[in-house]
Amino acid sequence: MERDAPAPGRDAKNALLGMGLMLLCCLLFAGMGAAFRGAMQEGLPVPLLPFARGLFTVLVLLPWLLRGGLGQLRTRRPGAHALRGAAGLTGFFLHMLAILWLPLADAVAIMHARPLWALPLAFLILGERIGWDRAIAAAIGFAGVLIIAGPQGELSAGTLAAVGGGVTGALVLIAVKMLSSTEPPARVVAWYAIATVVVWGPVSAFVWVTPNATALWLLLLGSTLAILGDFCASWAVRRAPVGLLAPIEYAQIPASALFGALFFAETPGWALLWGTLVMVGATLYLARSAGR
């Protein structure tokens, strides 16, 4: 019995480590957004960004593919992979448009409404039951999105892109949940990376612009930060419950605000603060109720 006593301490240390990894993931993704936005402002066409990220991911996974062979890509869930691919491809493209057209922190904040979108989508796609309290919490969270969008609720093209990025991000969460019962993480990532290269490769060739040195450096930096962020997120979810990690994701908003202020001379407004607080409160309630 004495040997089992340290287990709660180990669980607590794992949870803290997972939360720290998720915080690092948020900082990496905030840096990715700033780097990719800088690359676009240097004249890089938007399709080159998802293509570069997908190609970089394929190169990282190449040793895994060579070691185990193409048989590791064999799947019994092509439909779920197609949903994850379509949602991910669309969502990342909208993500890039949002950070190009909106203040960096505003775009990130609106897109982080994906846990709120996931609730009705899980009901429609997975048939999950939701109570009235969770539905009301989600509605309050969406009010936070409207606060960030503007006091008068104006819907610019950037706002619509950010909202679309949040919705497709929620679809990615649903698809990954569908795949998690049978598919190893490496296979899910590999299929998405391959789909990204196949879809955005021809588009990138059509709109190709040779990047200058600054754009190329920012493109490589953003792709590296994205891969590191993906790994940190994967390590985090293995060590801590999702309910603990979900609220930490909102750390990406102040980090993006800092990058926006440092590199793009942006000044966050009060609407960002109040809207984010409303969204965080709703997400905390949903995370707590999901664990009951």
C-alpha positions in Angstrom: 0.0 0.0 0.0 2.9 2.4 0.8 4.2 2.1 -2.8 0.9 3.4 -4.1 0.8 6.5 -2.0 2.9 8.8 -4.3 0.5 8.2 -7.2 -1.7 11.3 -6.5 1.5 13.4 -6.3 2.6 12.1 -9.7 -0.9 12.8 -11.1 -0.6 16.4 -9.9 2.9 16.8 -11.4 1.7 15.4 -14.7 -1.3 17.8 -14.7 1.0 20.8 -14.0 3.4 19.6 -16.7 0.5 19.3 -19.1 -0.8 22.7 -18.3 2.7 24.1 -18.8 3.0 22.4 -22.1 -0.3 23.8 -23.2 0.8 27.3 -22.2 4.0 26.9 -24.2 1.8 25.6 -27.1 -0.3 28.9 -26.9 2.9 31.0 -27.0 4.2 29.0 -30.0 0.9 29.4 -32.0 0.8 33.1 -31.2 4.3 33.4 -32.6 3.3 31.4 -35.6 0.4 33.8 -36.3 2.7 36.8 -36.1 5.3 35.2 -38.3 2.8 34.2 -41.0 1.2 37.6 -40.9 4.6 39.2 -41.4 5.2 36.8 -44.4 1.9 37.8 -46.0 2.7 41.5 -45.5 5.9 40.9 -47.3 3.8 39.8 -50.4 3.6 36.1 -49.9 0.3 34.7 -51.3 -2.0 33.2 -48.6 -2.1 29.6 -50.2 1.7 29.3 -49.8 1.4 29.3 -46.0 -0.8 26.1 -45.5 1.3 24.5 -48.3 4.5 25.3 -46.5 3.2 24.1 -43.2 1.9 20.8 -44.7 5.2 20.2 -46.6 7.2 20.8 -43.4 5.0 18.4 -41.5 5.5 15.7 -44.2 9.2 16.1 -43.9 9.1 15.8 -40.1 7.0 12.6 -40.4 9.1 11.1 -43.2 11.3 9.0 -40.9 8.2 7.5 -39.4 6.8 6.7 -42.8 10.1 5.2 -44.1 10.5 3.1 -40.9 7.0 1.6 -41.0 6.1 1.8 -44.6 2.9 3.1 -46.3 0.9 0.4 -44.5 0.8 2.8 -41.5 -1.5 5.0 -43.5 -4.1 2.3 -44.0 -7.3 3.3 -42.4 -10.9 2.1 -41.9 -12.2 5.7 -41.3 -11.8 7.5 -44.7 -14.9 9.6 -44.1 -13.7 10.9 -40.8 -10.3 11.7 -42.3 -12.0 13.5 -45.1 -14.0 15.6 -42.6 -10.9 16.4 -40.6 -9.0 17.3 -43.8 -11.7 19.5 -45.3 -12.3 21.3 -42.0 -8.6 21.7 -41.3 -7.8 23.0 -44.8 -10.6 25.5 -44.8 -10.0 26.5 -41.2 -6.3 27.2 -41.7 -7.0 29.3 -44.8 -9.6 31.3 -43.0 -7.2 31.7 -40.0 -4.6 33.3 -42.3 -7.2 35.6 -43.8 -8.4 36.6 -40.3 -4.9 37.5 -39.0 -4.2 39.4 -42.2 -7.4 41.5 -42.1 -8.0 41.9 -38.3 -5.8 43.1 -35.4 -3.9 40.0 -34.4 -5.4 39.5 -30.9 -9.0 40.2 -32.1 -8.7 37.5 -34.8 -7.2 35.0 -32.4 -9.9 35.7 -29.8 -12.8 35.2 -32.2 -11.3 32.0 -33.5 -10.9 30.7 -30.0 -14.7 30.4 -29.7 -14.3 26.9 -31.2 -15.1 25.2 -27.8 -18.4 27.0 -27.9 -19.2 26.0 -31.5 -18.2 22.4 -30.7 -21.3 22.1 -28.4 -24.0 22.4 -31.1 -21.9 20.6 -33.6 -21.4 17.7 -31.3 -25.2 17.6 -30.9 -25.8 17.6 -34.6 -23.0 15.3 -35.7 -22.3 13.0 -32.8 -25.8 13.1 -31.2 -24.4 14.1 -27.9 -27.0 15.4 -25.4 -26.7 18.9 -24.0 -28.5 20.4 -21.1 -30.2 23.8 -21.0 -27.4 25.1 -18.7 -24.7 24.3 -21.2 -26.7 25.7 -24.1 -27.2 29.0 -22.2 -23.5 29.1 -21.3 -22.6 28.6 -25.0 -25.0 31.4 -26.0 -23.3 33.7 -23.4 -19.9 32.8 -24.8 -21.1 33.8 -28.3 -22.0 37.2 -26.9 -18.4 37.6 -26.1 -17.6 37.1 -29.8 -20.0 39.8 -30.7 -18.4 42.2 -28.2 -15.0 41.6 -29.7 -16.4 42.0 -33.2 -17.5 45.6 -32.4 -19.8 47.6 -30.2 -22.2 47.9 -33.0 -21.8 44.2 -34.1 -20.4 45.1 -37.5 -19.4 42.1 -39.5 -16.3 42.8 -41.6 -14.7 40.3 -44.0 -12.0 39.7 -41.3 -14.6 39.0 -38.6 -16.5 36.6 -40.9 -13.2 34.8 -41.7 -12.4 34.5 -38.0 -15.9 33.2 -37.2 -15.5 30.7 -40.0 -12.1 29.7 -38.6 -13.7 29.0 -35.2 -16.5 26.9 -36.7 -14.1 24.8 -38.8 -11.8 24.5 -35.8 -14.7 23.0 -33.9 -15.3 20.6 -36.8 -11.7 19.6 -36.5 -12.2 18.8 -32.8 -15.3 16.7 -33.7 -13.4 14.8 -36.4 -10.4 14.1 -34.2 -12.7 12.8 -31.5 -14.3 10.5 -34.1 -10.9 9.2 -35.2 -9.4 8.9 -31.7 -11.0 5.5 -31.0 -9.2 3.7 -33.9 -6.5 5.9 -35.4 -3.1 6.7 -33.9 -2.2 10.4 -33.7 0.6 10.1 -36.2 -1.7 8.7 -38.9 -4.2 11.5 -38.3 -1.5 14.1 -38.6 0.1 12.4 -41.7 -3.2 12.2 -43.6 -3.9 15.9 -42.9 -0.4 16.9 -44.0 -0.6 14.9 -47.2 -4.1 16.4 -48.0 -2.6 19.9 -47.4 0.2 19.4 -49.8 -2.0 17.8 -52.4 -4.7 20.5 -52.3 -2.6 23.6 -51.8 0.4 22.5 -53.9 -1.2 23.2 -57.3 -2.9 26.4 -56.0 0.5 27.6 -54.7 2.1 26.9 -58.1 -0.6 28.9 -59.8 -0.2 31.9 -57.6 3.5 31.5 -57.0 5.6 34.5 -55.9 9.2 34.0 -55.2 9.6 35.1 -51.5 12.2 37.6 -50.6 14.6 36.8 -47.8 12.4 38.2 -45.0 9.3 36.4 -46.2 11.2 33.1 -46.5 12.7 33.5 -43.0 9.2 34.3 -41.6 7.7 31.4 -43.5 10.2 28.9 -42.1 9.9 30.4 -38.6 6.1 30.1 -38.6 6.2 26.5 -39.9 8.7 25.5 -37.2 6.6 27.1 -34.5 3.5 25.4 -35.8 5.1 22.0 -35.7 6.5 22.6 -32.2 3.0 23.8 -31.1 1.4 20.7 -32.5 3.8 18.4 -30.5 3.3 20.4 -27.3 -0.5 20.1 -27.6 -0.2 16.4 -28.2 2.1 16.0 -25.1 -0.2 18.2 -23.0 -3.3 16.1 -23.6 -1.5 13.0 -22.6 -0.7 14.5 -19.2 -3.7 16.6 -18.2 -7.5 16.4 -18.6 -9.0 18.4 -21.4 -11.1 20.3 -18.9 -7.9 21.8 -17.4 -6.3 22.5 -20.7 -9.2 24.2 -22.5 -9.2 27.5 -20.5 -5.4 27.8 -20.9 -5.8 28.0 -24.6 -7.0 31.6 -24.1 -3.5 32.6 -23.1 -2.9 32.8 -26.8 -5.0 36.0 -26.9 -2.8 38.2 -24.6 0.3 36.7 -26.3 -1.1 37.7 -29.7 -1.9 41.1 -28.3 1.7 41.5 -27.2 3.1 40.4 -30.6 0.6 42.7 -32.3 1.8 45.7 -30.2 5.5 44.9 -30.6 5.6 44.1 -34.3 2.5 45.7 -35.9 1.9 48.7 -33.7 -1.6 47.5 -32.6 -3.3 48.7 -29.5 -5.9 46.3 -28.0 -9.2 47.9 -27.1 -11.5 47.3 -24.1 -13.8 45.2 -26.3 -11.1 42.6 -26.6 -10.7 42.3 -22.8 -14.5 42.2 -21.9 -15.3 39.9 -24.8 -12.5 37.5 -23.9 -13.6 37.4 -20.2 -17.1 36.5 -21.3 -15.8 33.7 -23.5 -13.4 32.4 -20.9 -16.2 32.3 -18.3 -18.5 30.3 -20.6 -15.7 27.9 -21.5 -14.8 27.3 -17.8 -18.4 26.5 -17.1 -18.7 24.1 -20.1 -15.4 22.4 -19.1 -16.6 22.0 -15.5 -20.0 20.7 -16.5 -18.5 18.2 -18.9 -16.5 16.7 -16.1 -19.6 16.0 -13.9 
